[in-house]
Amino acid sequence: MVVDDKVEFRILDHARLENEYMSFKLEDDTIVKVKVDLDRVGKATNFTNPDGTPHYAINTSVKLSIIHADRTFSVPRSNIKTQPQTSPPKQMFK
């Protein structure tokens, strides 16, 4: 007898109920914004927890946004993509 060892899930849609970010102000006036997202949520269709409650699989991600008090930032010059300079188009008629 072969026992099926796979738990199957039905993907559930979800909607955010409150603010997108939690914001914190640090003592140096830096603002830290934290966003938690649900990437994928599934409810098992052929399995329940030992107490009979539904079993969920939830994938999350955390995103941080840091805004310094002086509202400046820097990146290495090598990260700046520049387009080659081109000559202005020649005029056909004068």
PDB file of N, CA, C and O in Angstrom:
ATOM      1  N   MET A   1       0.840  -1.179   0.000  1.00  0.00           N
ATOM      2  CA  MET A   1       0.000   0.000   0.000  1.00  0.00           C
ATOM      3  C   MET A   1       0.892   1.252   0.000  1.00  0.00           C
ATOM      4  O   MET A   1       1.775   1.384   0.848  1.00  0.00           O
ATOM      5  N   VAL A   2       0.659   2.180  -0.962  1.00  0.00           N
ATOM      6  CA  VAL A   2       1.424   3.417  -1.072  1.00  0.00           C
ATOM      7  C   VAL A   2       0.654   4.538  -0.379  1.00  0.00           C
ATOM      8  O   VAL A   2      -0.523   4.767  -0.660  1.00  0.00           O
ATOM      9  N   VAL A   3       1.331   5.228   0.524  1.00  0.00           N
ATOM     10  CA  VAL A   3       0.717   6.350   1.237  1.00  0.00           C
ATOM     11  C   VAL A   3       1.152   7.636   0.553  1.00  0.00           C
ATOM     12  O   VAL A   3       2.342   7.875   0.349  1.00  0.00           O
ATOM     13  N   ASP A   4       0.168   8.461   0.201  1.00  0.00           N
ATOM     14  CA  ASP A   4       0.478   9.753  -0.432  1.00  0.00           C
ATOM     15  C   ASP A   4       1.017  10.689   0.643  1.00  0.00           C
ATOM     16  O   ASP A   4       0.305  11.019   1.592  1.00  0.00           O
ATOM     17  N   ASP A   5       2.278  11.122   0.500  1.00  0.00           N
ATOM     18  CA  ASP A   5       2.893  11.977   1.518  1.00  0.00           C
ATOM     19  C   ASP A   5       2.881  13.449   1.146  1.00  0.00           C
ATOM     20  O   ASP A   5       3.592  14.244   1.761  1.00  0.00           O
ATOM     21  N   LYS A   6       2.090  13.829   0.154  1.00  0.00           N
ATOM     22  CA  LYS A   6       2.022  15.228  -0.259  1.00  0.00           C
ATOM     23  C   LYS A   6       0.834  15.919   0.398  1.00  0.00           C
ATOM     24  O   LYS A   6      -0.273  15.383   0.451  1.00  0.00           O
ATOM     25  N   VAL A   7       1.094  17.114   0.893  1.00  0.00           N
ATOM     26  CA  VAL A   7       0.010  17.956   1.395  1.00  0.00           C
ATOM     27  C   VAL A   7      -0.293  18.959   0.297  1.00  0.00           C
ATOM     28  O   VAL A   7       0.604  19.665  -0.166  1.00  0.00           O
ATOM     29  N   GLU A   8      -1.533  19.029  -0.118  1.00  0.00           N
ATOM     30  CA  GLU A   8      -1.937  19.931  -1.196  1.00  0.00           C
ATOM     31  C   GLU A   8      -2.542  21.196  -0.599  1.00  0.00           C
ATOM     32  O   GLU A   8      -3.214  21.155   0.432  1.00  0.00           O
ATOM     33  N   PHE A   9      -2.292  22.319  -1.266  1.00  0.00           N
ATOM     34  CA  PHE A   9      -2.762  23.613  -0.784  1.00  0.00           C
ATOM     35  C   PHE A   9      -3.557  24.322  -1.866  1.00  0.00           C
ATOM     36  O   PHE A   9      -3.294  24.170  -3.059  1.00  0.00           O
ATOM     37  N   ARG A  10      -4.538  25.099  -1.422  1.00  0.00           N
ATOM     38  CA  ARG A  10      -5.264  25.993  -2.314  1.00  0.00           C
ATOM     39  C   ARG A  10      -4.765  27.393  -2.002  1.00  0.00           C
ATOM     40  O   ARG A  10      -4.783  27.816  -0.847  1.00  0.00           O
ATOM     41  N   ILE A  11      -4.316  28.120  -3.029  1.00  0.00           N
ATOM     42  CA  ILE A  11      -3.790  29.475  -2.840  1.00  0.00           C
ATOM     43  C   ILE A  11      -4.929  30.418  -2.478  1.00  0.00           C
ATOM     44  O   ILE A  11      -5.985  30.411  -3.111  1.00  0.00           O
ATOM     45  N   LEU A  12      -4.699  31.226  -1.454  1.00  0.00           N
ATOM     46  CA  LEU A  12      -5.695  32.196  -0.995  1.00  0.00           C
ATOM     47  C   LEU A  12      -5.263  33.604  -1.370  1.00  0.00           C
ATOM     48  O   LEU A  12      -4.094  33.959  -1.222  1.00  0.00           O
ATOM     49  N   ASP A  13      -6.202  34.404  -1.856  1.00  0.00           N
ATOM     50  CA  ASP A  13      -5.947  35.825  -2.076  1.00  0.00           C
ATOM     51  C   ASP A  13      -5.964  36.524  -0.728  1.00  0.00           C
ATOM     52  O   ASP A  13      -6.532  36.015   0.239  1.00  0.00           O
ATOM     53  N   HIS A  14      -5.343  37.688  -0.668  1.00  0.00           N
ATOM     54  CA  HIS A  14      -5.316  38.431   0.583  1.00  0.00           C
ATOM     55  C   HIS A  14      -5.336  39.924   0.295  1.00  0.00           C
ATOM     56  O   HIS A  14      -4.955  40.371  -0.787  1.00  0.00           O
ATOM     57  N   ALA A  15      -5.789  40.683   1.284  1.00  0.00           N
ATOM     58  CA  ALA A  15      -5.855  42.145   1.168  1.00  0.00           C
ATOM     59  C   ALA A  15      -5.271  42.752   2.434  1.00  0.00           C
ATOM     60  O   ALA A  15      -5.495  42.245   3.533  1.00  0.00           O
ATOM     61  N   ARG A  16      -4.527  43.833   2.279  1.00  0.00           N
ATOM     62  CA  ARG A  16      -3.932  44.539   3.416  1.00  0.00           C
ATOM     63  C   ARG A  16      -5.052  45.275   4.161  1.00  0.00           C
ATOM     64  O   ARG A  16      -5.884  45.943   3.549  1.00  0.00           O
ATOM     65  N   LEU A  17      -5.056  45.141   5.488  1.00  0.00           N
ATOM     66  CA  LEU A  17      -6.104  45.755   6.289  1.00  0.00           C
ATOM     67  C   LEU A  17      -5.706  47.100   6.880  1.00  0.00           C
ATOM     68  O   LEU A  17      -6.567  47.936   7.152  1.00  0.00           O
ATOM     69  N   GLU A  18      -4.422  47.313   7.079  1.00  0.00           N
ATOM     70  CA  GLU A  18      -3.986  48.547   7.727  1.00  0.00           C
ATOM     71  C   GLU A  18      -2.896  49.200   6.911  1.00  0.00           C
ATOM     72  O   GLU A  18      -2.717  48.880   5.736  1.00  0.00           O
ATOM     73  N   ASN A  19      -2.170  50.110   7.520  1.00  0.00           N
ATOM     74  CA  ASN A  19      -1.124  50.860   6.831  1.00  0.00           C
ATOM     75  C   ASN A  19      -0.104  49.945   6.171  1.00  0.00           C
ATOM     76  O   ASN A  19       0.145  48.827   6.624  1.00  0.00           O
ATOM     77  N   GLU A  20       0.473  50.445   5.098  1.00  0.00           N
ATOM     78  CA  GLU A  20       1.465  49.674   4.354  1.00  0.00           C
ATOM     79  C   GLU A  20       2.778  49.561   5.126  1.00  0.00           C
ATOM     80  O   GLU A  20       3.435  48.521   5.071  1.00  0.00           O
ATOM     81  N   TYR A  21       3.168  50.611   5.842  1.00  0.00           N
ATOM     82  CA  TYR A  21       4.442  50.634   6.569  1.00  0.00           C
ATOM     83  C   TYR A  21       4.219  50.914   8.043  1.00  0.00           C
ATOM     84  O   TYR A  21       3.274  51.607   8.419  1.00  0.00           O
ATOM     85  N   MET A  22       5.090  50.373   8.868  1.00  0.00           N
ATOM     86  CA  MET A  22       5.243  50.814  10.260  1.00  0.00           C
ATOM     87  C   MET A  22       6.474  51.722  10.233  1.00  0.00           C
ATOM     88  O   MET A  22       7.520  51.327   9.717  1.00  0.00           O
ATOM     89  N   SER A  23       6.362  52.921  10.777  1.00  0.00           N
ATOM     90  CA  SER A  23       7.471  53.874  10.745  1.00  0.00           C
ATOM     91  C   SER A  23       7.982  54.136  12.149  1.00  0.00           C
ATOM     92  O   SER A  23       7.216  54.221  13.109  1.00  0.00           O
ATOM     93  N   PHE A  24       9.309  54.262  12.242  1.00  0.00           N
ATOM     94  CA  PHE A  24       9.967  54.520  13.513  1.00  0.00           C
ATOM     95  C   PHE A  24      10.939  55.677  13.326  1.00  0.00           C
ATOM     96  O   PHE A  24      11.633  55.752  12.311  1.00  0.00           O
ATOM     97  N   LYS A  25      10.990  56.585  14.311  1.00  0.00           N
ATOM     98  CA  LYS A  25      11.946  57.680  14.268  1.00  0.00           C
ATOM     99  C   LYS A  25      13.030  57.397  15.294  1.00  0.00           C
ATOM    100  O   LYS A  25      12.744  57.238  16.480  1.00  0.00           O
ATOM    101  N   LEU A  26      14.280  57.332  14.835  1.00  0.00           N
ATOM    102  CA  LEU A  26      15.406  57.080  15.717  1.00  0.00           C
ATOM    103  C   LEU A  26      15.858  58.376  16.372  1.00  0.00           C
ATOM    104  O   LEU A  26      15.494  59.460  15.918  1.00  0.00           O
ATOM    105  N   GLU A  27      16.647  58.274  17.432  1.00  0.00           N
ATOM    106  CA  GLU A  27      17.061  59.476  18.159  1.00  0.00           C
ATOM    107  C   GLU A  27      17.917  60.414  17.330  1.00  0.00           C
ATOM    108  O   GLU A  27      18.043  61.589  17.675  1.00  0.00           O
ATOM    109  N   ASP A  28      18.523  59.919  16.221  1.00  0.00           N
ATOM    110  CA  ASP A  28      19.294  60.812  15.338  1.00  0.00           C
ATOM    111  C   ASP A  28      18.431  61.351  14.202  1.00  0.00           C
ATOM    112  O   ASP A  28      18.948  61.855  13.205  1.00  0.00           O
ATOM    113  N   ASP A  29      17.114  61.241  14.358  1.00  0.00           N
ATOM    114  CA  ASP A  29      16.102  61.723  13.399  1.00  0.00           C
ATOM    115  C   ASP A  29      16.019  60.895  12.123  1.00  0.00           C
ATOM    116  O   ASP A  29      15.333  61.297  11.183  1.00  0.00           O
ATOM    117  N   THR A  30      16.692  59.759  12.062  1.00  0.00           N
ATOM    118  CA  THR A  30      16.545  58.851  10.926  1.00  0.00           C
ATOM    119  C   THR A  30      15.186  58.174  11.031  1.00  0.00           C
ATOM    120  O   THR A  30      14.753  57.795  12.119  1.00  0.00           O
ATOM    121  N   ILE A  31      14.521  58.026   9.898  1.00  0.00           N
ATOM    122  CA  ILE A  31      13.231  57.331   9.839  1.00  0.00           C
ATOM    123  C   ILE A  31      13.475  55.931   9.272  1.00  0.00           C
ATOM    124  O   ILE A  31      14.122  55.778   8.236  1.00  0.00           O
ATOM    125  N   VAL A  32      12.959  54.927   9.951  1.00  0.00           N
ATOM    126  CA  VAL A  32      13.030  53.550   9.469  1.00  0.00           C
ATOM    127  C   VAL A  32      11.595  53.093   9.210  1.00  0.00           C
ATOM    128  O   VAL A  32      10.755  53.096  10.109  1.00  0.00           O
ATOM    129  N   LYS A  33      11.335  52.701   7.963  1.00  0.00           N
ATOM    130  CA  LYS A  33      10.017  52.188   7.597  1.00  0.00           C
ATOM    131  C   LYS A  33      10.140  50.685   7.371  1.00  0.00           C
ATOM    132  O   LYS A  33      11.057  50.224   6.691  1.00  0.00           O
ATOM    133  N   VAL A  34       9.216  49.932   7.941  1.00  0.00           N
ATOM    134  CA  VAL A  34       9.219  48.479   7.823  1.00  0.00           C
ATOM    135  C   VAL A  34       7.901  48.054   7.189  1.00  0.00           C
ATOM    136  O   VAL A  34       6.820  48.448   7.627  1.00  0.00           O
ATOM    137  N   LYS A  35       8.022  47.241   6.148  1.00  0.00           N
ATOM    138  CA  LYS A  35       6.837  46.726   5.467  1.00  0.00           C
ATOM    139  C   LYS A  35       6.915  45.205   5.454  1.00  0.00           C
ATOM    140  O   LYS A  35       7.915  44.635   5.017  1.00  0.00           O
ATOM    141  N   VAL A  36       5.881  44.559   5.924  1.00  0.00           N
ATOM    142  CA  VAL A  36       5.793  43.100   5.875  1.00  0.00           C
ATOM    143  C   VAL A  36       4.752  42.754   4.829  1.00  0.00           C
ATOM    144  O   VAL A  36       3.631  43.261   4.867  1.00  0.00           O
ATOM    145  N   ASP A  37       5.119  41.895   3.902  1.00  0.00           N
ATOM    146  CA  ASP A  37       4.204  41.475   2.846  1.00  0.00           C
ATOM    147  C   ASP A  37       3.959  39.979   2.919  1.00  0.00           C
ATOM    148  O   ASP A  37       4.835  39.210   3.314  1.00  0.00           O
ATOM    149  N   LEU A  38       2.772  39.585   2.536  1.00  0.00           N
ATOM    150  CA  LEU A  38       2.492  38.176   2.317  1.00  0.00           C
ATOM    151  C   LEU A  38       2.769  37.898   0.850  1.00  0.00           C
ATOM    152  O   LEU A  38       2.145  38.497  -0.027  1.00  0.00           O
ATOM    153  N   ASP A  39       3.691  37.002   0.582  1.00  0.00           N
ATOM    154  CA  ASP A  39       4.012  36.669  -0.805  1.00  0.00           C
ATOM    155  C   ASP A  39       3.072  35.604  -1.347  1.00  0.00           C
ATOM    156  O   ASP A  39       2.593  35.698  -2.478  1.00  0.00           O
ATOM    157  N   ARG A  40       2.813  34.586  -0.524  1.00  0.00           N
ATOM    158  CA  ARG A  40       1.891  33.530  -0.947  1.00  0.00           C
ATOM    159  C   ARG A  40       1.285  32.897   0.298  1.00  0.00           C
ATOM    160  O   ARG A  40       1.980  32.638   1.281  1.00  0.00           O
ATOM    161  N   VAL A  41      -0.016  32.653   0.241  1.00  0.00           N
ATOM    162  CA  VAL A  41      -0.718  32.007   1.341  1.00  0.00           C
ATOM    163  C   VAL A  41      -1.507  30.840   0.775  1.00  0.00           C
ATOM    164  O   VAL A  41      -2.213  30.972  -0.224  1.00  0.00           O
ATOM    165  N   GLY A  42      -1.375  29.696   1.429  1.00  0.00           N
ATOM    166  CA  GLY A  42      -2.128  28.521   1.005  1.00  0.00           C
ATOM    167  C   GLY A  42      -2.754  27.837   2.195  1.00  0.00           C
ATOM    168  O   GLY A  42      -2.207  27.859   3.298  1.00  0.00           O
ATOM    169  N   LYS A  43      -3.902  27.227   1.969  1.00  0.00           N
ATOM    170  CA  LYS A  43      -4.612  26.467   2.999  1.00  0.00           C
ATOM    171  C   LYS A  43      -4.646  25.012   2.545  1.00  0.00           C
ATOM    172  O   LYS A  43      -5.072  24.707   1.431  1.00  0.00           O
ATOM    173  N   ALA A  44      -4.189  24.112   3.425  1.00  0.00           N
ATOM    174  CA  ALA A  44      -4.135  22.698   3.063  1.00  0.00           C
ATOM    175  C   ALA A  44      -5.537  22.170   2.783  1.00  0.00           C
ATOM    176  O   ALA A  44      -6.483  22.450   3.519  1.00  0.00           O
ATOM    177  N   THR A  45      -5.648  21.396   1.698  1.00  0.00           N
ATOM    178  CA  THR A  45      -6.948  20.823   1.326  1.00  0.00           C
ATOM    179  C   THR A  45      -7.094  19.370   1.763  1.00  0.00           C
ATOM    180  O   THR A  45      -8.208  18.851   1.826  1.00  0.00           O
ATOM    181  N   ASN A  46      -5.972  18.707   2.067  1.00  0.00           N
ATOM    182  CA  ASN A  46      -6.039  17.296   2.446  1.00  0.00           C
ATOM    183  C   ASN A  46      -5.308  17.020   3.756  1.00  0.00           C
ATOM    184  O   ASN A  46      -4.826  15.911   3.986  1.00  0.00           O
ATOM    185  N   PHE A  47      -5.229  18.045   4.616  1.00  0.00           N
ATOM    186  CA  PHE A  47      -4.510  17.900   5.875  1.00  0.00           C
ATOM    187  C   PHE A  47      -5.014  18.944   6.854  1.00  0.00           C
ATOM    188  O   PHE A  47      -5.296  20.073   6.454  1.00  0.00           O
ATOM    189  N   THR A  48      -5.132  18.594   8.123  1.00  0.00           N
ATOM    190  CA  THR A  48      -5.450  19.550   9.179  1.00  0.00           C
ATOM    191  C   THR A  48      -4.453  19.355  10.309  1.00  0.00           C
ATOM    192  O   THR A  48      -3.793  18.319  10.398  1.00  0.00           O
ATOM    193  N   ASN A  49      -4.350  20.362  11.173  1.00  0.00           N
ATOM    194  CA  ASN A  49      -3.494  20.266  12.349  1.00  0.00           C
ATOM    195  C   ASN A  49      -4.053  19.205  13.297  1.00  0.00           C
ATOM    196  O   ASN A  49      -5.232  18.863  13.206  1.00  0.00           O
ATOM    197  N   PRO A  50      -3.231  18.683  14.199  1.00  0.00           N
ATOM    198  CA  PRO A  50      -3.708  17.640  15.120  1.00  0.00           C
ATOM    199  C   PRO A  50      -4.957  18.033  15.921  1.00  0.00           C
ATOM    200  O   PRO A  50      -5.744  17.171  16.311  1.00  0.00           O
ATOM    201  N   ASP A  51      -5.134  19.348  16.165  1.00  0.00           N
ATOM    202  CA  ASP A  51      -6.326  19.768  16.919  1.00  0.00           C
ATOM    203  C   ASP A  51      -7.535  20.011  16.018  1.00  0.00           C
ATOM    204  O   ASP A  51      -8.583  20.453  16.488  1.00  0.00           O
ATOM    205  N   GLY A  52      -7.387  19.720  14.716  1.00  0.00           N
ATOM    206  CA  GLY A  52      -8.501  19.853  13.780  1.00  0.00           C
ATOM    207  C   GLY A  52      -8.600  21.197  13.091  1.00  0.00           C
ATOM    208  O   GLY A  52      -9.459  21.376  12.228  1.00  0.00           O
ATOM    209  N   THR A  53      -7.743  22.155  13.446  1.00  0.00           N
ATOM    210  CA  THR A  53      -7.775  23.472  12.810  1.00  0.00           C
ATOM    211  C   THR A  53      -7.099  23.412  11.447  1.00  0.00           C
ATOM    212  O   THR A  53      -6.272  22.533  11.207  1.00  0.00           O
ATOM    213  N   PRO A  54      -7.441  24.336  10.550  1.00  0.00           N
ATOM    214  CA  PRO A  54      -6.827  24.342   9.217  1.00  0.00           C
ATOM    215  C   PRO A  54      -5.319  24.538   9.302  1.00  0.00           C
ATOM    216  O   PRO A  54      -4.818  25.163  10.237  1.00  0.00           O
ATOM    217  N   HIS A  55      -4.608  24.007   8.334  1.00  0.00           N
ATOM    218  CA  HIS A  55      -3.153  24.159   8.249  1.00  0.00           C
ATOM    219  C   HIS A  55      -2.846  25.105   7.094  1.00  0.00           C
ATOM    220  O   HIS A  55      -3.309  24.901   5.972  1.00  0.00           O
ATOM    221  N   TYR A  56      -2.057  26.144   7.383  1.00  0.00           N
ATOM    222  CA  TYR A  56      -1.718  27.153   6.383  1.00  0.00           C
ATOM    223  C   TYR A  56      -0.221  27.129   6.091  1.00  0.00           C
ATOM    224  O   TYR A  56       0.584  26.820   6.970  1.00  0.00           O
ATOM    225  N   ALA A  57       0.145  27.454   4.860  1.00  0.00           N
ATOM    226  CA  ALA A  57       1.532  27.692   4.462  1.00  0.00           C
ATOM    227  C   ALA A  57       1.598  29.158   4.047  1.00  0.00           C
ATOM    228  O   ALA A  57       0.898  29.585   3.129  1.00  0.00           O
ATOM    229  N   ILE A  58       2.449  29.926   4.736  1.00  0.00           N
ATOM    230  CA  ILE A  58       2.510  31.368   4.488  1.00  0.00           C
ATOM    231  C   ILE A  58       3.951  31.772   4.214  1.00  0.00           C
ATOM    232  O   ILE A  58       4.840  31.525   5.029  1.00  0.00           O
ATOM    233  N   ASN A  59       4.178  32.397   3.054  1.00  0.00           N
ATOM    234  CA  ASN A  59       5.485  32.944   2.697  1.00  0.00           C
ATOM    235  C   ASN A  59       5.421  34.454   2.864  1.00  0.00           C
ATOM    236  O   ASN A  59       4.515  35.106   2.345  1.00  0.00           O
ATOM    237  N   THR A  60       6.395  35.011   3.596  1.00  0.00           N
ATOM    238  CA  THR A  60       6.413  36.447   3.856  1.00  0.00           C
ATOM    239  C   THR A  60       7.731  37.069   3.405  1.00  0.00           C
ATOM    240  O   THR A  60       8.713  36.372   3.149  1.00  0.00           O
ATOM    241  N   SER A  61       7.726  38.393   3.316  1.00  0.00           N
ATOM    242  CA  SER A  61       8.959  39.133   3.066  1.00  0.00           C
ATOM    243  C   SER A  61       8.910  40.424   3.876  1.00  0.00           C
ATOM    244  O   SER A  61       7.838  40.971   4.136  1.00  0.00           O
ATOM    245  N   VAL A  62      10.082  40.897   4.266  1.00  0.00           N
ATOM    246  CA  VAL A  62      10.202  42.139   5.026  1.00  0.00           C
ATOM    247  C   VAL A  62      11.033  43.118   4.203  1.00  0.00           C
ATOM    248  O   VAL A  62      12.113  42.777   3.719  1.00  0.00           O
ATOM    249  N   LYS A  63      10.523  44.330   4.051  1.00  0.00           N
ATOM    250  CA  LYS A  63      11.221  45.359   3.291  1.00  0.00           C
ATOM    251  C   LYS A  63      11.498  46.533   4.217  1.00  0.00           C
ATOM    252  O   LYS A  63      10.615  46.987   4.944  1.00  0.00           O
ATOM    253  N   LEU A  64      12.739  47.021   4.183  1.00  0.00           N
ATOM    254  CA  LEU A  64      13.137  48.167   5.006  1.00  0.00           C
ATOM    255  C   LEU A  64      13.417  49.368   4.128  1.00  0.00           C
ATOM    256  O   LEU A  64      13.998  49.235   3.050  1.00  0.00           O
ATOM    257  N   SER A  65      13.010  50.527   4.578  1.00  0.00           N
ATOM    258  CA  SER A  65      13.331  51.782   3.918  1.00  0.00           C
ATOM    259  C   SER A  65      13.897  52.699   4.985  1.00  0.00           C
ATOM    260  O   SER A  65      13.242  52.966   5.992  1.00  0.00           O
ATOM    261  N   ILE A  66      15.121  53.185   4.768  1.00  0.00           N
ATOM    262  CA  ILE A  66      15.788  54.031   5.749  1.00  0.00           C
ATOM    263  C   ILE A  66      15.991  55.418   5.149  1.00  0.00           C
ATOM    264  O   ILE A  66      16.614  55.568   4.098  1.00  0.00           O
ATOM    265  N   ILE A  67      15.464  56.416   5.824  1.00  0.00           N
ATOM    266  CA  ILE A  67      15.564  57.798   5.352  1.00  0.00           C
ATOM    267  C   ILE A  67      16.373  58.563   6.382  1.00  0.00           C
ATOM    268  O   ILE A  67      15.901  58.818   7.490  1.00  0.00           O
ATOM    269  N   HIS A  68      17.593  58.929   6.015  1.00  0.00           N
ATOM    270  CA  HIS A  68      18.471  59.656   6.929  1.00  0.00           C
ATOM    271  C   HIS A  68      17.931  61.062   7.175  1.00  0.00           C
ATOM    272  O   HIS A  68      17.217  61.616   6.338  1.00  0.00           O
ATOM    273  N   ALA A  69      18.271  61.628   8.316  1.00  0.00           N
ATOM    274  CA  ALA A  69      17.756  62.940   8.710  1.00  0.00           C
ATOM    275  C   ALA A  69      18.069  64.020   7.676  1.00  0.00           C
ATOM    276  O   ALA A  69      17.259  64.922   7.461  1.00  0.00           O
ATOM    277  N   ASP A  70      19.242  63.934   7.031  1.00  0.00           N
ATOM    278  CA  ASP A  70      19.591  64.959   6.038  1.00  0.00           C
ATOM    279  C   ASP A  70      19.017  64.636   4.655  1.00  0.00           C
ATOM    280  O   ASP A  70      19.226  65.387   3.702  1.00  0.00           O
ATOM    281  N   ARG A  71      18.302  63.529   4.551  1.00  0.00           N
ATOM    282  CA  ARG A  71      17.607  63.088   3.328  1.00  0.00           C
ATOM    283  C   ARG A  71      18.553  62.961   2.136  1.00  0.00           C
ATOM    284  O   ARG A  71      18.174  63.255   1.002  1.00  0.00           O
ATOM    285  N   THR A  72      19.779  62.523   2.398  1.00  0.00           N
ATOM    286  CA  THR A  72      20.739  62.301   1.316  1.00  0.00           C
ATOM    287  C   THR A  72      21.165  60.842   1.315  1.00  0.00           C
ATOM    288  O   THR A  72      20.984  60.130   2.304  1.00  0.00           O
ATOM    289  N   PHE A  73      21.725  60.408   0.211  1.00  0.00           N
ATOM    290  CA  PHE A  73      22.304  59.075   0.118  1.00  0.00           C
ATOM    291  C   PHE A  73      23.378  59.090  -0.947  1.00  0.00           C
ATOM    292  O   PHE A  73      23.493  60.052  -1.706  1.00  0.00           O
ATOM    293  N   SER A  74      24.167  58.030  -1.010  1.00  0.00           N
ATOM    294  CA  SER A  74      25.213  57.947  -2.024  1.00  0.00           C
ATOM    295  C   SER A  74      25.271  56.534  -2.575  1.00  0.00           C
ATOM    296  O   SER A  74      24.865  55.570  -1.927  1.00  0.00           O
ATOM    297  N   VAL A  75      25.787  56.444  -3.788  1.00  0.00           N
ATOM    298  CA  VAL A  75      26.024  55.153  -4.443  1.00  0.00           C
ATOM    299  C   VAL A  75      27.386  55.225  -5.112  1.00  0.00           C
ATOM    300  O   VAL A  75      27.831  56.315  -5.472  1.00  0.00           O
ATOM    301  N   PRO A  76      28.056  54.101  -5.287  1.00  0.00           N
ATOM    302  CA  PRO A  76      29.339  54.123  -5.986  1.00  0.00           C
ATOM    303  C   PRO A  76      29.159  54.615  -7.423  1.00  0.00           C
ATOM    304  O   PRO A  76      28.159  54.313  -8.073  1.00  0.00           O
ATOM    305  N   ARG A  77      30.141  55.377  -7.906  1.00  0.00           N
ATOM    306  CA  ARG A  77      30.075  55.865  -9.291  1.00  0.00           C
ATOM    307  C   ARG A  77      29.904  54.726 -10.287  1.00  0.00           C
ATOM    308  O   ARG A  77      29.270  54.894 -11.328  1.00  0.00           O
ATOM    309  N   SER A  78      30.471  53.567  -9.964  1.00  0.00           N
ATOM    310  CA  SER A  78      30.380  52.431 -10.890  1.00  0.00           C
ATOM    311  C   SER A  78      28.936  51.943 -11.050  1.00  0.00           C
ATOM    312  O   SER A  78      28.634  51.227 -12.005  1.00  0.00           O
ATOM    313  N   ASN A  79      28.053  52.314 -10.141  1.00  0.00           N
ATOM    314  CA  ASN A  79      26.651  51.904 -10.247  1.00  0.00           C
ATOM    315  C   ASN A  79      25.816  52.839 -11.118  1.00  0.00           C
ATOM    316  O   ASN A  79      24.673  52.523 -11.446  1.00  0.00           O
ATOM    317  N   ILE A  80      26.382  53.989 -11.493  1.00  0.00           N
ATOM    318  CA  ILE A  80      25.658  54.966 -12.295  1.00  0.00           C
ATOM    319  C   ILE A  80      25.799  54.595 -13.764  1.00  0.00           C
ATOM    320  O   ILE A  80      26.898  54.527 -14.316  1.00  0.00           O
ATOM    321  N   LYS A  81      24.650  54.359 -14.369  1.00  0.00           N
ATOM    322  CA  LYS A  81      24.636  54.023 -15.799  1.00  0.00           C
ATOM    323  C   LYS A  81      24.486  55.318 -16.584  1.00  0.00           C
ATOM    324  O   LYS A  81      23.530  56.068 -16.386  1.00  0.00           O
ATOM    325  N   THR A  82      25.429  55.570 -17.467  1.00  0.00           N
ATOM    326  CA  THR A  82      25.348  56.765 -18.302  1.00  0.00           C
ATOM    327  C   THR A  82      25.192  56.342 -19.748  1.00  0.00           C
ATOM    328  O   THR A  82      25.680  55.292 -20.165  1.00  0.00           O
ATOM    329  N   GLN A  83      24.511  57.171 -20.493  1.00  0.00           N
ATOM    330  CA  GLN A  83      24.347  56.903 -21.917  1.00  0.00           C
ATOM    331  C   GLN A  83      25.447  57.625 -22.667  1.00  0.00           C
ATOM    332  O   GLN A  83      25.822  58.740 -22.305  1.00  0.00           O
ATOM    333  N   PRO A  84      25.969  56.994 -23.716  1.00  0.00           N
ATOM    334  CA  PRO A  84      27.007  57.683 -24.499  1.00  0.00           C
ATOM    335  C   PRO A  84      26.448  58.966 -25.086  1.00  0.00           C
ATOM    336  O   PRO A  84      25.295  59.022 -25.515  1.00  0.00           O
ATOM    337  N   GLN A  85      27.284  59.995 -25.097  1.00  0.00           N
ATOM    338  CA  GLN A  85      26.840  61.265 -25.657  1.00  0.00           C
ATOM    339  C   GLN A  85      26.766  61.145 -27.172  1.00  0.00           C
ATOM    340  O   GLN A  85      27.631  60.547 -27.812  1.00  0.00           O
ATOM    341  N   THR A  86      25.716  61.725 -27.724  1.00  0.00           N
ATOM    342  CA  THR A  86      25.543  61.695 -29.173  1.00  0.00           C
ATOM    343  C   THR A  86      25.558  63.121 -29.695  1.00  0.00           C
ATOM    344  O   THR A  86      25.249  64.069 -28.974  1.00  0.00           O
ATOM    345  N   SER A  87      25.914  63.248 -30.931  1.00  0.00           N
ATOM    346  CA  SER A  87      25.915  64.564 -31.566  1.00  0.00           C
ATOM    347  C   SER A  87      24.484  64.977 -31.836  1.00  0.00           C
ATOM    348  O   SER A  87      23.627  64.126 -32.072  1.00  0.00           O
ATOM    349  N   PRO A  88      24.210  66.287 -31.805  1.00  0.00           N
ATOM    350  CA  PRO A  88      22.852  66.725 -32.145  1.00  0.00           C
ATOM    351  C   PRO A  88      22.563  66.382 -33.610  1.00  0.00           C
ATOM    352  O   PRO A  88      23.486  66.347 -34.424  1.00  0.00           O
ATOM    353  N   PRO A  89      21.322  66.133 -33.952  1.00  0.00           N
ATOM    354  CA  PRO A  89      20.988  65.777 -35.338  1.00  0.00           C
ATOM    355  C   PRO A  89      21.352  66.921 -36.299  1.00  0.00           C
ATOM    356  O   PRO A  89      21.201  68.097 -35.970  1.00  0.00           O
ATOM    357  N   LYS A  90      21.822  66.556 -37.464  1.00  0.00           N
ATOM    358  CA  LYS A  90      22.185  67.562 -38.476  1.00  0.00           C
ATOM    359  C   LYS A  90      20.911  68.122 -39.097  1.00  0.00           C
ATOM    360  O   LYS A  90      19.930  67.413 -39.324  1.00  0.00           O
ATOM    361  N   GLN A  91      20.969  69.416 -39.358  1.00  0.00           N
ATOM    362  CA  GLN A  91      19.804  70.034 -40.000  1.00  0.00           C
ATOM    363  C   GLN A  91      19.868  69.756 -41.478  1.00  0.00           C
ATOM    364  O   GLN A  91      20.912  69.894 -42.116  1.00  0.00           O
ATOM    365  N   MET A  92      18.731  69.363 -42.009  1.00  0.00           N
ATOM    366  CA  MET A  92      18.655  69.051 -43.441  1.00  0.00           C
ATOM    367  C   MET A  92      18.433  70.315 -44.256  1.00  0.00           C
ATOM    368  O   MET A  92      18.941  70.420 -45.373  1.00  0.00           O
ATOM    369  N   PHE A  93      17.686  71.278 -43.722  1.00  0.00           N
ATOM    370  CA  PHE A  93      17.356  72.497 -44.469  1.00  0.00           C
ATOM    371  C   PHE A  93      17.726  73.701 -43.639  1.00  0.00           C
ATOM    372  O   PHE A  93      17.640  73.679 -42.412  1.00  0.00           O
ATOM    373  N   LYS A  94      18.134  74.739 -44.311  1.00  0.00           N
ATOM    374  CA  LYS A  94      18.442  75.994 -43.617  1.00  0.00           C
ATOM    375  C   LYS A  94      17.512  77.069 -44.052  1.00  0.00           C
ATOM    376  O   LYS A  94      17.612  78.201 -43.579  1.00  0.00           O
TER     377      LYS A  94
END
